[in-house]
Amino acid sequence: MVQQVIVGTIGRPHGLKGEVTVRPHTDRIEERFEIGIKFAVATKTLTVASRKLVQGRLVVHFVETGDRAEAEALRGLELWADAAPESLDDEEFNDSTLIGLAAFDPAGNRLGEVVDVEHHASQDLLVVRTAEGERLVPFVAQLVPEVDPGAGRLVIEPIPGLLSEVSDAD
């Protein structure tokens, strides 16, 4: 069964020829942003003409964009692509599986909700919306020891400063 998944969000224009920055929601950039790949975006389709990394940022040019004004009109749009079910290891999860999970501490107290996943070179980060705002949580076993998509929850070890501000009074 093929499903649609978000593989990136379009950012600001890059240059004058219609290129845009893209915040990827995948760690398979080479495969997902291969030349000729088509994305469903709002009510149209965008086709990758080229891609490159510029100072660590993904920059993509689409066949359908020819100038900066057309690129600016794409800002904030999500790039959707077909995704066949993958065989994942027990400790691997698709972004779409993690987004929306309720976050709890080990004692069962609700901490917030996962609203996004950011992929960085060193590690993935969960974006958790808490009562104090959005916080970034490194997605590593020491801090996120339990993930249960079936129950709609995960457990975060709330070390000081991770999900709330630490007082300087110490």
TAZIDA-V225892 format. One record per backbone hydrogen bond with DSSP energy under -0.5 kcal/mol. CO is the residue of the C=O (numbers start at 1). NH is the residue of the N-H. If there is no record, write none. Layout:
CO | NH
CO | NH
This chain:
1 | 85
3 | 83
5 | 7
5 | 81
7 | 25
8 | 79
9 | 23
10 | 76
12 | 21
14 | 19
16 | 68
18 | 62
19 | 14
20 | 60
21 | 11
22 | 24
22 | 58
23 | 9
24 | 119
28 | 32
29 | 33
31 | 34
34 | 37
37 | 48
39 | 41
39 | 46
40 | 80
41 | 44
44 | 41
46 | 39
47 | 63
48 | 36
50 | 61
52 | 54
52 | 59
53 | 55
54 | 57
57 | 54
58 | 22
59 | 52
60 | 20
61 | 49
61 | 50
62 | 65
67 | 71
68 | 72
69 | 73
71 | 74
72 | 75
74 | 77
77 | 10
78 | 80
79 | 7
79 | 8
80 | 40
81 | 5
83 | 3
86 | 88
89 | 92
94 | 97
94 | 98
95 | 99
98 | 101
101 | 114
102 | 154
103 | 111
103 | 112
104 | 156
105 | 108
109 | 105
112 | 103
113 | 115
113 | 129
114 | 100
116 | 127
118 | 120
118 | 125
123 | 120
124 | 139
125 | 118
126 | 128
126 | 137
127 | 115
127 | 116
127 | 129
128 | 130
128 | 135
129 | 113
130 | 133
133 | 130
135 | 128
135 | 137
136 | 138
137 | 126
138 | 140
140 | 143
140 | 144
143 | 157
146 | 155
148 | 151
148 | 152
148 | 153
149 | 152
152 | 102
153 | 148
154 | 104
155 | 146
156 | 158
157 | 159
159 | 162
159 | 163
167 | 170
